[in-house]
């Protein structure tokens, strides 16, 4: 379940985040847009005016925000803001590490962004792919653990997924197949890929959340997952999405190249904040449940079971609802 932020902690956290991006000439416009959106939708405090907040240095924040979950939330959002600095600078990476040390939190991001500024894009990409490979089993469909040979096609998996065509039209399984019709992707298992079991879970999460596969949607979906439950696995998804689509130094086989500044696109920062808020409103995390067991159920029933509310704007081009 998502961490509940005590109302008294919100303003210090936001002040710390603002201070944590006030480096090398001040926060960037994209960083400020993301912070405003997160504050408004995820923290549900649209009344906070960033221009009036006092500074909140690492040790001061640590003396005010004592809860480990709240500290983790701070760090996760700080990393997102770090990824939104272009070009990345050593001062930003250093201040993120300083807050992490004061709050006694740690994460792979501290190594990845340090690699970027100290050793360059190529080494950062190597480090990212090592991190992604280590996390892949934990982000894959749990009901498929221990099955298949990951360097060969899995026709049995493709047939199992294709059998969703026999389910009722309103079922999650049929919605999953419509997702593949819409995207033009092959069903997992059709080719030899270590990502096959990951795609089952990831794409089911797209379907249930109703978030589309645009670049902005991919970042927003990972933010939605952190909102549902800000655990290590969901944060790894958020970090991977930020690296692939925002920071620009990692790319999976499914896209041609890493992207940069995705959250600078019109409405993208707002979308991220909205989806983090929507994820936080869920009553459970559906990203790594047994999706095959849920497939026969009506999609509306699955969404109701997990408290998935409709998007703020289902017709914004970043949702399939």
LUMDO-556170 format. One record per atom (N, C-alpha, C): z, y, x; residue in one letter. Coordinates in pm, whole numbers, plus 32768, in hexadecimal, padded with zeros to 4 digits. Each point is the difference from the previous one (the first is absolute). Layout:
LUMDO-556170
ZYXa...
END
This chain:
LUMDO-556170
80007F898053x800080777FADx8000807D8058x7FC8806B7FCAx7FFB807C804Cx808C80388016x800F8048806Dx80808041801Dx801280787FA4x807380087FC1x802080737FADx803B806D8058x7FC080728001x802F80708050x806580507FAEx807780118034x8065804F7FBBx7FCD80907FF4x8013803F7F8Dx7FCC80897FEFx802D8060806Ex807B7FED8032x8032805A8068x7FB97FED8085x7FBB7F8F8011x7FBD7FE4807Fx7F7180358005x7FC880227F8Cx7F7280237FFCx7FE3807D8052x8048806B7FE8x7FE1807C8048x80147FF18097x806D7FC18030x80097FEB8092x7F8E7FAC8037x7FD77F987FB6x7F917FAC802Fx7F808052800Ax7FE2804D7F98x7F8680518002x80088069806Ex8076803E8012x80108062806Cx7FED7FBF8088x80347F858010x7FEC7FB8807Ex7F6E7FDF8017x7FBB7FD87F97x7F717FE1800Dx7FB1807C8028x802380717FC2x7FBB807C8022x801C80278092x807E7FF6802Ax8021801D808Bx7FBC7F9D805Dx7FEE7F857FD1x7FC67F968052x7F6A800A8012x7FC080617FBDx7F7180188018x7FE9808E8034x806D80498017x7FF5808A8030x7FFC7FFF8099x7F917FD18036x7FED7FF68090x7F7680378024x7FEE8021807Fx7F7B80268035x7FBC80697FA8x804A80697FE0x7FC5806C7FB1x801C7FF77F6Dx80497F9B7FD5x80267FF47F73x7FB97F8F7FB9x802B7FE27F85x7FC37F937FB4x7F6E801C7FE1x7FB17F967FF9x7F75800E7FD7x7FF680097F69x7F9180367FCFx7FED800E7F6Fx80047F797FBAx7FC47F9B803Fx7FFF7F7B7FC3x808D7FC77FF9x804D80128069x808A7FD28000x804F80417F90x7FF080827FEFx804880487F97x7FD57FD27F75x7F7F7FE67FEFx7FD07FD17F7Dx803C7F797FDDx80067FA68063x803B7F7D7FE6x8095800C7FE3x80468052804Dx809080117FEAx801B803B7F75x7FB180627FD6x801380387F7Ax7FEA7F977F94x7F987FB08010x7FE07F9A7F9Cx806C7F967FF8x80317FD38073x806A7F9B8003x808080397FC4x8020807C8022x8078803F7FCAx7FF8800D7F69x7F8B80267FCFx7FEE80167F70x80027F7F7FB1x7FB87F998030x7FEC7F887FAFx805D7F8D8024x80157FE88080x80547F90802Bx809480247FF4x802480778031x808B802D7FF5x801B80457F7Ax7F95801A7FB5x800B803F7F7Cx804780888008x7FDB804F8065x803A80848013x7F9080688016x7FAD80177F99x7F9680658010x8037808D8010x808280127FE5x803D80848009x801E80298090x80007FA2805Ex80238022808Ax7F8F80518040x802480738034x7FA280598044x800F7FEB8096x7F9B7FC7803Ex80097FE2808Fx8018807C8054x7FD180727FD1x800D807A8050x808F80348007x80597FCE7FAAx808980327FFEx80647F9F803Dx7FD27F8C802Ex805C7F9C8034x80308024808Cx807F7FE6801Dx803380188088x7FD07F90805Dx800B80178081x7FDF7F96805Fx806A7F927FF7x7FD87F878021x805C7F8D7FFBx7FDE7FA78077x80478015806Dx7FE57FB7807Bx80357F707FF8x7FD47FA9805Bx80227F717FF5x80957FE27FF1x805480388056x80907FDF7FF9x803E80377F80x7FD280747FD4x803480387F85x7FD97FAA7F88x7F837FD37FFCx7FD57FA97F94x804F7F7E8000x80177FC98076x804B7F82800Ax808E800F7FCEx80398078800Cx808980167FD1x8007800F7F69x7F8E801D7FC1x7FFC80167F6Fx7FCD7F847FB6x7F977FC38035x7FC27F8B7FC1x80347F848047x805E7FBC7FBFx80457F8F803Fx7FCA7F797FD2x7FC57FFC7F88x7FD27F827FC6x7F897FCA804Ex80047F808023x7F957FC58050x7F7B80007FB6x80037FE87F7Ex7F8480007FB3x7FC2808A7FFCx805180677FEDx7FCD80897FFFx7FC880268088x80427FD2806Ax7FCC801C8086x7F797FBD8015x7FF27F867FCCx7F807FB9800Cx7F91804A7FB5x801F80307F87x7F9F804D7FB3x7FD4807C804Fx806180478038x7FDE80758052x7F9D7FDA806Dx801E7F968048x7FAB7FDA8071x7F747FDA7FD1x7FF77FB57F93x7F7C7FD67FCFx7FAA80797FDDx803B80627FBEx7FB380777FDCx7FE28054807Bx805D8006805Ex7FE9804A807Bx7F887FC6804Cx7FF57F7D8000x7F8E7FBE8042x7F7E80277FBAx800280047F7Bx7F8780297FB7x7FD9808E8026x80618058800Bx7FE480898028x7FCF80068091x80397FAC8054x7FD37FF7808Bx7F6C7FDC8006x7FD87FA07FAEx7F747FD37FFFx7FA1806E7FD2x803680627FB5x7FAC806B7FCAx7FF18077805Fx80337FF4807Bx7FEB806C8061x7F7F7FE3804Ex7FA780648000x7F7F7FF28044x7FE4807F8050x7FEA7FF48083x800D7F85804Ex80937FDD8016x801A7F81801Ax80897FD6801Ax802E803C8084x808080258005x8036803E8079x80817FB98027x802080088081x80777FBD8032x807F80377FBFx800280827FE2x8077803B7FC3x80207FC17F79x7F987FE17FB1x80187FC37F7Ex80387F73800Fx7FC67FB3805Ax80317F788018x809080028033x801E805E8056x8086800A8039x806880227F97x7FDF805C7FA6x806280287F9Bx80167F917F99x7F987FB47FE0x80147F8C7FA6x805F7F9D8041x7FF07FE88080x80597FA58048x808F80368003x800E8084800Dx8086803C8005x804A7FEE7F7Cx7FBA80167F91x80407FEA7F7Ex801F7F6C7FECx7FA57FA88028x80177F707FF1x807C7FD68050x800E80348077x80747FDD8052x808180337FC1x8000807B7FCEx807880387FC3x80277FB57F82x7F9D7FCF7FB6x801A7FB97F83x800E7F6A8013x7FF17FD3807Cx800D7F708021x7F9C7FAB7FB3x7F84802F7FFBx7F947FB07FC5x7F997FE5806Dx7FB27F977FEBx7F9D7FD98063x7F857FCD7FB5x7F927FF38047x7F887FCD7FC0x7F8D7FFA8062x7F987FB27FE0x7F8D7FF38059x7FB380828011x800C805A7FA0x7FBB80808007x8026804E807Dx807D7FF1802Dx802E804B8074x7FB17FDB807Dx7FD67F818007x7FAE7FD28070x7F6F80277FEDx7FCD7FF37F84x7F7380167FE6x7FD880918018x804C805E7FCBx7FDB808C8013x801C802F808Ex80657FC78040x80178020808Ex7F8B7FD08055x7FCB7F897FE0x7F8A7FCF8047x7F8A805F7FF0x7FF280367F86x7F9080587FE4x8004807C805Ax8075803E800Bx8007807D804Dx80097FE78096x803B7F908029x80147FE6808Ex7F8B7FB68040x7FC27FA37FB4x7F9B7FA8803Cx7F77800A7FBDx7FF680477F92x7F7F80167FC3x7FDF7FA37F8Ex7F8E801D7FC2x7FD57FBC7F86x7FEE7F6A8014x7FC47FDA806Ex7FE07F738016x807E7FAB8008x8064802B804Cx807B7FB3800Cx804D80007F7Cx7FFF80727FB9x804380067F7Ex7FC27F9C7FA0x7F7B7FF38004x7FBD7FA07FA9x80267F718023x800B7FE28081x802B7F7B802Cx808C7FE37FCCx805A8060800Ex808A7FEE7FD2x80047FEF7F69x7FAD804D7FB9x7FFD7FF57F6Dx7FD37F757FD6x7F967FCB803Bx7FCD7F7D7FD7x80657F91801Fx804C800F806Bx806A7F9F801Dx806B80057F92x8027807A7FDBx806280127F95x7FCC7FC77F7Cx7F83801E7FDEx7FC77FD17F82x7FF97F687FFDx7FDB7FC48070x7FFA7F6E8005x80877FC07FEEx8067803D803Bx80877FCA7FF3x803180077F6Fx7FD780697FB8x803080137F76x7FAC7FB77F99x7F897FD28026x7FA47FC77F9Fx803C7F8E7FACx80447F9D803Cx80377F957FACx806380347F98x804A80688021x806480347FA3x7FC280547F91x7F84802A8013x7FBD80507F9Ax7F9B7FAE7FB0x80007F7D8012x7F9F7FA87FBFx803A7FBF7F83x7FA87FCD7FABx80297FC07F84x80667F92801Dx807B800D7FCDx80697FA08026x7FE47F737FD0x7FBC7FF17F8Fx7FE67F797FCDx7F987FB58051x7FBC8046805Dx7F9C7FBF8055x80357FE1808Bx807F801E8019x80387FE88085x7FF27F6E8028x7FCE7FE98078x7FF17F778033x7F847FBA7FD2x7FA780437FB7x7F857FC17FCFx7F89803A804Ax7F937FB28004x7F83802F8037x7FFD80058098x7F8880058035x7FE98012808Fx7FC3808A8010x8048805C803Ex7FDF808D7FF6x7F85802A804Fx7FCA7FA88057x7F8780238048x7F867FBB7FC3x800E7FCE7F86x7F917FBE7FBAx7FFF80307F6Ex7F8C7FF77FBDx7FFE801F7F70x80617FA67FB4x802C802D7F8Ex805C7FB57FABx7FC37FF17F75x7FA07FA57FF0x7FBD7FF37F7Ex80607FDD7F8Fx806C7FB88020x80607FDE7F96x8043807E7FCAx801D805E8057x803B807E7FD3x7F9E804E7FAAx7F838007802Bx7F9B80477FB2x7FF07FC27F76x7FFF7F7B7FF9x7FF57FBD7F7Ex807A801B7FA9x80758000803Ex807B80197FB5x8000808C7FC3x7FD28061804Fx7FF780887FCDx7F92800D7F98x7F8F7FBE8019x7F9280057FA1x80237FC57F7Ax80607FA37FFEx802C7FC27F82x804680627FA4x802380768033x803A80687FA9x7F9D80277F92x7F7F7FE08013x7F9C80207F9Ax801A7FB77F7Dx804E7F958005x80207FB57F87x807A80377FB6x80408064803Ax8076803C7FC1x7FD580667F96x805B80277FA8x7FDF80647F9Ax7FD28084803Dx7FAE80477FB6x7FC4807C8030x80698066802Dx807380047FB9x80658065801Cx80607FD7806Fx7FEA7F8C803Cx805E7FCA8063x7FF480498086x806A7FF6804Fx7FFE80348088x7F917FBC8051x7FF07F7D7FEEx7F9B7FB8804Bx7F7380347FE8x7FE1801C7F82x7F7A80367FE2x7FF3808E8037x806B804F7FFBx7FFC8087803Ax7FE97FF88096x803A7F9B803Fx7FEC7FEC8090x7F6D7FE4801Fx7FC07FAE7FB1x7F717FE48016x7FAC807C7FE6x8025804F7F9Cx7FB6807C7FE7x800D80608076x80727FFE8041x801480508079x7F977FDB8069x7FE67F808013x7F9D7FD58063x7F7280217FD2x7FE67FF97F7Ex7F7E802A7FCDx7FEA8095801Cx8069804E7FEEx7FF780918012x7FEC80268093x804A7FBF8058x7FFB8023808Ex7F8B7FC1804Ax7FCF7F8F7FCDx7F987FB78045x80327FA98072x80847FF5800Fx80397FAB8069x7FEF7F6D7FDAx7FF67FAA8067x80057F707FE9x808F7FD77FE0x800E7F987FB0x80857FCB7FE7x803C7FCB8083x808180138014x80407FC88077x7FE67F6A800Dx7FE47FD78079x7FE27F75801Bx7F6C7FE68011x7FAB805C7FD1x7F6F7FEA800Cx7FD480038091x8047804D8053x7FE28005808Ex80797FDA8052x7FE97FED8081x806E7FDF805Bx804680818028x807E800E7FD8x8049807B801Ex80957FE67FFBx804680368062x80917FF97FFDx803A80597F92x7FAB80537FC3x802D805E7F9Ax7FF97FC67F73x7FCD7F877FEEx7FE97FCD7F79x807F80017FABx806E7FCE8036x807B7FF87FB1x803D808B7FECx7FEB80588060x802B808B7FEFx7FB580417F8Dx7F7C7FEB7FFAx7FB180437F99x80287FD47F74x802A7F847FEFx802C7FD57F7Bx807380597FD2x8067800E8053x807480517FDCx7FDD80947FF4x7FB680328062x7FDF808E8003x7FAD80287F86x7F9B7FAF7FE0x7FA780247F92x80447FED7F79x805A7F9F7FF4x80507FF47F86x8057807D7FEEx80318038806Ex805180797FF8x7FAC80757FD1x7F838009802Fx7FA380657FCCx7FF17FF27F69x7FEA7F867FD2x7FE47FEA7F72x807880247FA9x80767FD28026x807680187FADx802680948001x7FF780408074x8022808E8008x7F9580587FC1x7F867FCE7FFDx7F91804F7FCCx7FC980638063x80247FF58080x7FD0805C8067x7F7D7FCA803Ax7F9C80558008x7F7B7FD8802Fx7FFB7FF88098x7F8B7FD88032x7FF07FE4808Fx7FC18073804Ex8006807A7FCDx7FD58072804Fx805E800F8078x7FD7804B8063x805780178073x808480407FD5x7FF880647FA7x8079803F7FCEx80537F9C7FB0x7FBB7FA87FB6x80477F9C7FB2x80487F9C8057x7FC47FD98071x80427FA08059x808280398038x7FFD807E8029x807A803F8032x8066800B7F90x7FD280297F8Ax805B80107F8Fx803C7F7B7FD5x7FB17F948006x80357F7D7FDCx80717FD7805Cx7FF180198080x806A7FDB805Ex807C80567FE9x7FEC807F7FD8x807080537FDAx80437FCD7F82x7FB17FD17FA2x80347FC17F86x805A7F8A8024x7FD57FB08060x804D7F8A8029x80858028803Ex7FFF80678054x807E80328038x805A80337F91x7FC480407F9Ax804F802D7F8Fx80407F8C7FB5x7FB77F917FF2x80387F8A7FBCx80757FC7804Bx7FEF7FF18082x80697FC88055x7FE3802A808Fx805380578036x7FE480338087x803A7FA28069x7FD17F847FFCx802A7F9C8062x7FA07FFF8077x801C7FAB805Fx7FB17FFC807Bx7F6F7FD97FE7x7FE97FA27FA5x7F787FD27FE5x7FAE806D7FBDx803880417F9Bx7FB680697FBBx7FEA8079805Ax8063801F8054x7FEB806E805Ex7F917FDD8063x7FF57F818026x7F957FD9805Cx7F7880187FBEx7FF87FEB7F7Cx7F84801B7FB8x7FE280968000x806880507FEBx7FF280918000x7FD48031808Ax80417FCD8066x7FDF80288089x7F707FD88022x7FD97F877FDBx7F787FD2801Dx7F9A80587FB9x801B80217F84x7FA480557FB4x7FF4808B803Ex80708037802Ax7FFD80848040x7FB37FFC8083x80107F95804Cx7FBB7FF58080x7F697FEF7FEBx7FDB7FB17F9Dx7F727FE57FE7x7FBA80787FC2x803F803F7F9Dx7FBC80657FB0x802780908021x806C8013804Bx802F8088801Bx800380208095x80477FAC804Cx800C801B8090x7F827FD9804Cx7FB77F9C7FCEx7F7C7FE38036x7FFC7FAC807Ex80617FA68014x7FF47FAD8078x800F7F6B7FE7x7FDF7FD57F87x7FFD7F717FE4x7FA27FE67F8Dx7FBC7F8F8000x7FA67FE07F92x7FFC7F697FECx80117FD07F84x7FF07F717FE5x7F6D7FDC7FF8x7FE27F827FF4x7F747FD57FFAx7FBB802C7F81x804D80287F9Ax7FC480217F7Fx7FC3808C7FFBx801D80568063x7FC280848002x7FBF80168087x7F9B80578001x7FAD800F8077x804C803F8074x805780617FE1x80468047806Ax807D80407FC7x805E801B8058x807780487FD6x7FD9808C7FD0x804F80347FA4x7FE680837FC6x806F80608029x7FEA807F7FE6x806580648024x8004806B7F95x8077803A7FEDx801480717FA5x7FE37FDE7F6Ex80147F857FD8x7FEA7FDB7F75x805680537FA1x807D801B8028x805B80497FA9x7FE380967FFCx7F9E802C804Ex7FD5808C7FF8x7F9880157F93x7FC97F957FC8x7F9D800C7F96x8041803D7F84x7FB380487FB0x803980407F89x80477F9A7FA6x807C801C7FE0x804D7FAB7FA6x803F7F86803Fx7FE17FE28080x802F7F84803Dx809680018016x803680708031x809180088016x804B7FF37F7Cx7FCD80437F9Ax803F7FF77F7Bx7FFB7F717FCCx7F907FBD8016x7FF47F747FD5x80687FA88044x801480138081x80647FB28048x808B80167FC3x8025807F7FEAx8082801C7FC6x800F7FC27F77x7F99800B7FAEx80057FC67F79x80117F698005x7FB87FBE805Ax80087F6E8005x80857FD1803Cx8039804C805Cx80867FDD8030x8064800A7F8Ex7FF280677FAFx8057800E7F8Cx7FEB7F937F9Ax7F837FD97FEBx7FE37F947FA0x80387F7C8032x7FF57FE88083x80397F878037x80977FFD7FF2x804080738017x809280077FF7x80317FE77F73x7FAA80197F9Dx80267FEA7F74x7FF67F6E7FD6x7FC37FAC8054x7FF37F727FDEx80897FBC8002x800B7F967FB2x807D7FB57FF7x80047F8A8060x7F947FE88046x7FFA7F938061x7F84800E8054x7FFE7FBB8072x7F918004805Ex7FA57F897FE4x7F84801B7FD6x7FA37F957FDDx7F9A7FE4806Fx8011803E8074x7F997FF48068x7FFF7F778042x80707FBB8004x80077F7E8044x80447F987FA8x7FE180017F80x802C7F967FA6x7F947F947FFBx80167F967FB3x7F9A7F987FEFx7F9A80327F9Ax7F9280378031x7F9C803B7FA6x7FB37F967FB2x7FF77F888036x7FBD7F957FB5x804F7FDF7F82x808480058008x80537FE57F8Bx7FF2806E7F97x7FE7807B802Dx7FF080707FA3x7F7480097FC6x7F9E7FC38041x7F7380137FDBx7FE17FE57F6Dx803B7F9A7FBEx7FDF7FE87F73x803980687F9Fx8061804F802Dx8041805F7FA7x7FA7807A7FE7x800D803F7F8Bx7FB7807D7FEAx802780688069x7F9F80498033x801A80668064x806780657FCDx7FF280287F83x806080607FC7x808E7FC88002x800D7F7E7FE9x80857FC28002x80397FFE808Ex7FAB7FE48062x802E8000808Cx802F808C8026x7FB280647FDBx80288089801Fx808480247FBBx80107FD57F85x807C801C7FB8x80757FB98042x7FE97F84802Ex806A7FB28041x80378047807Bx7FA980468049x802A8043807Ax801180977FEFx7FF5802F7F87x8016808F7FE7x7F96805A8039x7F837FD48003x7F9480518039x7FCF80627F96x8018807F8017x7FD780657FA0x7F71802C801Dx7FBB803A7F9Fx7F76802C8017x7FF9806E806Ax7F8E800C8045x7FEF806D8061x800580887FBBx801F8067804Dx800180877FCAx7F7680257FCBx7F977FD88049x7F77801C7FD5x7FAB7F838018x7FF47FA97F9Cx7FB47F838014x7F6C8015801Dx7FCC80787FE5x7F71801B8010x7FE28055807Bx805C7FFD8064x7FED80558075x7FA57FC4806Ax7FCB7F8A7FE6x7FA87FBE8060x804A7FA78062x80847FFF7FFAx80507FAF805Bx80517F957FB7x7FDD7FE97F81x80467F9A7FB2x7F9C7FB07FACx80247F837FE8x7FBC7FAC7F9Ex806C7FD37F9Fx800B80457F93x806F7FE77FA3x7FCA7FDA7F77x
END
